[in-house]
Amino acid sequence: MAEVAADPLVGATVIAADDEYGTAPLLRKEFDLAADHGDLVSATLTATALGVVDLEISGQPIAPDVLTPGWSSYEWRIRYRSYDVTALLPAAGGKAAIGASLGNGWYRGRIGFTGGIALYGDELGLVARLDLTYADDHVQTIVTDDSWKSGPSTTTDNQIYDGQTIDARRAQPGWSCPGFDDNSWTGVRALDFDPGRLTAPIGPPVIRHESIKPVAILTSPSGKTLIDFGQNLVGWLRFTVSGQPGDEIVITHAEVLENGELGTRPLRTAKQTDRFILSGGEDFFEPTKTFHGFRYVEVTGWPGELTPDSLEAVVVSSDLRRIGTFECSDELVNQLHRNVIWGQRGNFLDVPTDCPQRDERLGWTGDIAAFAPTAAYNFDVKDFLADWLRDLAEEQLHAGGRVPFVAPDVLKLRPREGEIEHNQPVTALWGDAAVWVPWTLYEAYGDQQILTDQYESMVEHARAIERSLSDNGLWDTGFQFADWLDPDAPPEAAGDAKADKGVVATACAYRTAVLVAWTAELLGHPADHDHFAKLADDLKAAFNKEYVDDHGIITSDCATVYALAIHFDLIDEAKREFAGNRLAELAEKAGYRVSTGFAGTPFVCWALSETGHLDTAYKLLLEKENPSWLYPVTMGATTIWERWDSMLPDGSINPGEMTSFNHYALGAVADWLHKVVVGIDAAEPGYSRIRIAPQPGGGLTSASGTICTPHGEVRSSWTVDGGEFALDVTVPNDCSAEVVLPGQPAETVSSGHHHFTAQLT
C-alpha cells in the first residue's frame, strides 16, 4: 500500500474566507472520488484551524470533538488532528464534500482579564488534507487551496466569555453536502503561515462528556424564568424549538442564585449569554463555539411552555478516563469528593484552567502545581498535562527562563499597565509547576519520558530560583503570590496572608531543588544532581538559620509555614516534633477551621498526620463551619469554590472580585483522602510496588477506593466495627504491596485479593 506523506498536511494551504459574513464563516470543498482505482480502502482527514472549527463530510460530523483544535501557545504550537473518515465517504466514483465552520475561539476571541481580543491573530483560517487510498494503492489527495468556497453561517457572534448568537433564518441546509448550490458564495485566500508551528497533539480532544436534564424550573422574585440543573457544570444548552420567525430566545448562565435571582456579579465582564433567533420552523440550537460555567440559566423569550424536557445541558471537557474512586461512611465527605471530580472535569478543558465561568479561564500554574497529585489519581491526565507542559516550556523558553503565571501566557500579550508582578523573573509555587507537575506524573504513571521531555524546563526553573536568592540564601525578595487566598485575608486583598512570603518561597524552592536533583540522578546527569542537591542543602540550612528559632517557632508562626516545613522535610529532626505539635495547637486554636491558602492547604492534613496528629487532621477535614472544606458542602456546593466562603452563610455572594464557584485548587485535600484515609499510594513510580496504609479516624466507619494503575486495578476497602478494623486489598498481577494496618508492622503481599483484621486501640 502506498504511504501517505510523512507530513500529514503537506501541500495544504491555510485559507481564510474572502468575506466572513459576520464572525463565523463556512468553508466547503466538493469533490469526486476516483473511479478507476478499485474500492476506497481508507480515508484520513487531517486538519486544524486558526480559531476553532467544526468539520463535516457530506453533512456528518467527522468526530465527537468540539472546540478543535483547542488552546495552545499558538505562537509556537498549533495542534492538528487526524481522523479516519472512511465510513463517511461514498463508494469509489461517488461525490462528497468537506465542510468547515470556523469560530473565534481563543485565537481571535476575547481572552484574559486584561481585555485582550484577537491576541494571536485577526483572521480565522483552516488547513486540511484528505488522503483517500484505493484498492490499487492509489492515493487521491484533497487539500485546502484557492478552489474552496466560503459562505455565511447561522452564527453572527461568538466569544468564549460572552456566548454565541445563532440566527436560524440564515441556515443553509446541505451546505456541507455534494450538490449544494454555492454560486452565491465567495472564494478564499491564502494566509501567510509558518508550517513549522504545526504539531501533533499529545493530549486528548475536548468532547461532549454527557448531558443533564433540569431538576427544576423556577420563577425568581422579579418574575424571571430560571432553570436549575442541580450541578455546577461546564458546557452549554441544546434544544429543538419552534416559534415565530425573528423571535429571540436569550439564555444567560451563572453558577449560583442570590436572593432568588441569577448571580452574575462573579462573572465580572463575561456575559455568558447565548442568543437564538428562530426561523419560524423547527430549529435545533447548540452553541459549540463557546462554553459556560453554570448550574442555573435565566431564559427569556421561550415560545410556549418551558418544561424540564424542553432542553438539556451538555457537559464538555477533555476526553479523560476516570481511573480513581473514593467513598466513605460520611456523606458530606463523599459530596466533597464528588465536588473535586466535577471541578476537575470542568476545568480540565484542553488547558487546566483556574475557573470556567468569568473573564479569565486561564491555565494558572499555581493551581495545577497544588492539585496535580489529586488530578493524577482521579483521571488519567498523563497526556493531558504533558501537552500543557509543552506549552509551559515554550513560554518559559521565550521568557528568558521565567515560568509564566499562566500557560498559554496571554498576560504577556496584553499585560495590565503598571502591574509590576508581570515583570518578575520567577515565582514560587506558580513557577514550581514546571518541576512539581512532571514529577507528579512520573510518580503516578511511572513513565520517565515526561521527565526527559521536561528536563530542560525543570532545570531552568531551578536555576532561575537560584538567581533570585538573596545573599543570605533565602528567596525573600520580589513579588510572590505565596499563600494566596488565606481565609483571614480581606476580600479585596487576596495576597495579604499570615504566612511570610519569604518562608513560603524558600520552602517551595527547597522542594524544587530536591526534585530536580532526583530527576537529574534518575536521567543520568550527575553534575546537575550534585549541583541541585547542594542547592537544596544550602536552602535548608538558610531556612533553619533565618526562619526557625531555637525553640522551633517558624517565622510568622501560622499553619501554612509549619505545614510546608514538615511535609517538605525542611526542618531539623530535633524540631520536627515541636513543629507538629505547634501546627496541631494552631488548628485547635482556630476551632479546626482552615487557616491556610493556596500554598498551605494541599499539605496541612499531610503535615498533621505525618507528625502523629491524625485526629487533628480528621477534625480539620470534618469541620463544617466556615472556613472549612465541608462548609461549601453544607451550603449546597457541587464543585470546589475559589474562596472558602464564596457564598456567605446568609446566602449572599462574597464581595471579593475573585469569587468563583468552580475552582479546583482547594480540592487538593483529596490527595490525602486517597493516600491516608483509603491508604493507596505508589511505593514505586507507576505503582509497580504499592503501599496500602489506611489510617482510620474521625468517626468514619468505612472507606474504600480504587485506582487503575499501569499494572491493573488497586483496591483498598476498610470497615471499623466496634474495635475491629477489617481491610480488603486487591493487588494487580506482577505487583507487590506493602500493607500497613493501624498499630501493626508492615506486611508484604503479592498479587491477588487479601483480607486483614486488627484491633484498634
C-alpha positions, 0 to 999 in steps of 0.5 A, a space after each residue: 500500500 502506498 504511504 501517505 506523506 510523512 507530513 500529514 498536511 503537506 501541500 495544504 494551504 491555510 485559507 481564510 474566507 474572502 468575506 466572513 459574513 459576520 464572525 463565523 464563516 463556512 468553508 466547503 470543498 466538493 469533490 469526486 472520488 476516483 473511479 478507476 482505482 478499485 474500492 476506497 480502502 481508507 480515508 484520513 482527514 487531517 486538519 486544524 484551524 486558526 480559531 476553532 472549527 467544526 468539520 463535516 463530510 457530506 453533512 456528518 460530523 467527522 468526530 465527537 470533538 468540539 472546540 478543535 483544535 483547542 488552546 495552545 501557545 499558538 505562537 509556537 504550537 498549533 495542534 492538528 488532528 487526524 481522523 479516519 473518515 472512511 465510513 463517511 465517504 461514498 463508494 469509489 466514483 461517488 461525490 462528497 464534500 468537506 465542510 468547515 465552520 470556523 469560530 473565534 475561539 481563543 485565537 481571535 476571541 476575547 481572552 484574559 482579564 486584561 481585555 485582550 481580543 484577537 491576541 494571536 491573530 485577526 483572521 480565522 483560517 483552516 488547513 486540511 488534507 484528505 488522503 483517500 487510498 484505493 484498492 490499487 494503492 492509489 492515493 487521491 489527495 484533497 487539500 485546502 487551496 484557492 478552489 474552496 468556497 466560503 459562505 455565511 453561517 447561522 452564527 453572527 457572534 461568538 466569544 468564549 466569555 460572552 456566548 454565541 448568537 445563532 440566527 436560524 433564518 440564515 441556515 443553509 441546509 446541505 451546505 456541507 453536502 455534494 450538490 449544494 448550490 454555492 454560486 452565491 458564495 465567495 472564494 478564499 485566500 491564502 494566509 501567510 503561515 509558518 508550517 513549522 508551528 504545526 504539531 501533533 497533539 499529545 493530549 486528548 480532544 475536548 468532547 461532549 462528556 454527557 448531558 443533564 436534564 433540569 431538576 427544576 424550573 423556577 420563577 425568581 422574585 422579579 418574575 424571571 424564568 430560571 432553570 436549575 440543573 442541580 450541578 455546577 457544570 461546564 458546557 452549554 444548552 441544546 434544544 429543538 424549538 419552534 416559534 415565530 420567525 425573528 423571535 429571540 430566545 436569550 439564555 444567560 448562565 451563572 453558577 449560583 442564585 442570590 436572593 432568588 435571582 441569577 448571580 452574575 456579579 462573579 462573572 465580572 465582564 463575561 456575559 455568558 449569554 447565548 442568543 437564538 433567533 428562530 426561523 419560524 420552523 423547527 430549529 435545533 440550537 447548540 452553541 459549540 463555539 463557546 462554553 459556560 460555567 453554570 448550574 442555573 440559566 435565566 431564559 427569556 423569550 421561550 415560545 410556549 411552555 418551558 418544561 424540564 424536557 424542553 432542553 438539556 445541558 451538555 457537559 464538555 471537557 477533555 476526553 479523560 478516563 476516570 481511573 480513581 474512586 473514593 467513598 466513605 461512611 460520611 456523606 458530606 465527605 463523599 459530596 466533597 469528593 464528588 465536588 473535586 471530580 466535577 471541578 476537575 472535569 470542568 476545568 480540565 478543558 484542553 488547558 487546566 484552567 483556574 475557573 470556567 465561568 468569568 473573564 479569565 479561564 486561564 491555565 494558572 500554574 499555581 493551581 495545577 502545581 497544588 492539585 496535580 497529585 489529586 488530578 493524577 489519581 482521579 483521571 488519567 491526565 498523563 497526556 493531558 498535562 504533558 501537552 500543557 507542559 509543552 506549552 509551559 516550556 515554550 513560554 518559559 523558553 521565550 521568557 528568558 527562563 521565567 515560568 509564566 503565571 499562566 500557560 498559554 501566557 496571554 498576560 504577556 500579550 496584553 499585560 495590565 499597565 503598571 502591574 509590576 508582578 508581570 515583570 518578575 523573573 520567577 515565582 514560587 509555587 506558580 513557577 514550581 509547576 514546571 518541576 512539581 507537575 512532571 514529577 507528579 506524573 512520573 510518580 503516578 504513571 511511572 513513565 520517565 519520558 515526561 521527565 526527559 521531555 521536561 528536563 530542560 524546563 525543570 532545570 531552568 526553573 531551578 536555576 532561575 530560583 537560584 538567581 533570585 536568592 538573596 545573599 543570605 540564601 533565602 528567596 525573600 525578595 520580589 513579588 510572590 503570590 505565596 499563600 494566596 487566598 488565606 481565609 483571614 485575608 480581606 476580600 479585596 486583598 487576596 495576597 495579604 496572608 499570615 504566612 511570610 512570603 519569604 518562608 513560603 518561597 524558600 520552602 517551595 524552592 527547597 522542594 524544587 531543588 530536591 526534585 530536580 536533583 532526583 530527576 537529574 540522578 534518575 536521567 543520568 546527569 550527575 553534575 546537575 544532581 550534585 549541583 541541585 542537591 547542594 542547592 537544596 542543602 544550602 536552602 535548608 540550612 538558610 531556612 533553619 538559620 533565618 526562619 526557625 528559632 531555637 525553640 522551633 517557632 517558624 517565622 510568622 508562626 501560622 499553619 501554612 509555614 509549619 505545614 510546608 516545613 514538615 511535609 517538605 522535610 525542611 526542618 531539623 529532626 530535633 524540631 520536627 516534633 515541636 513543629 507538629 505539635 505547634 501546627 496541631 495547637 494552631 488548628 485547635 486554636 482556630 476551632 479546626 477551621 482552615 487557616 491556610 491558602 493556596 500554598 498551605 492547604 494541599 499539605 496541612 492534613 499531610 503535615 498533621 498526620 505525618 507528625 502523629 496528629 491524625 485526629 487533628 487532621 480528621 477534625 480539620 477535614 470534618 469541620 463544617 463551619 466556615 472556613 472549612 472544606 465541608 462548609 461549601 458542602 453544607 451550603 449546597 456546593 457541587 464543585 470546589 469554590 475559589 474562596 472558602 466562603 464564596 457564598 456567605 452563610 446568609 446566602 449572599 455572594 462574597 464581595 471579593 472580585 475573585 469569587 468563583 464557584 468552580 475552582 479546583 485548587 482547594 480540592 487538593 485535600 483529596 490527595 490525602 483522602 486517597 493516600 491516608 484515609 483509603 491508604 493507596 499510594 505508589 511505593 514505586 513510580 507507576 505503582 509497580 510496588 504499592 503501599 496500602 496504609 489506611 489510617 482510620 479516624 474521625 468517626 468514619 466507619 468505612 472507606 474504600 477506593 480504587 485506582 487503575 494503575 499501569 499494572 491493573 486495578 488497586 483496591 483498598 476497602 476498610 470497615 471499623 466495627 466496634 474495635 475491629 478494623 477489617 481491610 480488603 486489598 486487591 493487588 494487580 498481577 506482577 505487583 507487590 504491596 506493602 500493607 500497613 494496618 493501624 498499630 501493626 508492622 508492615 506486611 508484604 503481599 503479592 498479587 491477588 485479593 487479601 483480607 486483614 483484621 486488627 484491633 484498634 486501640 
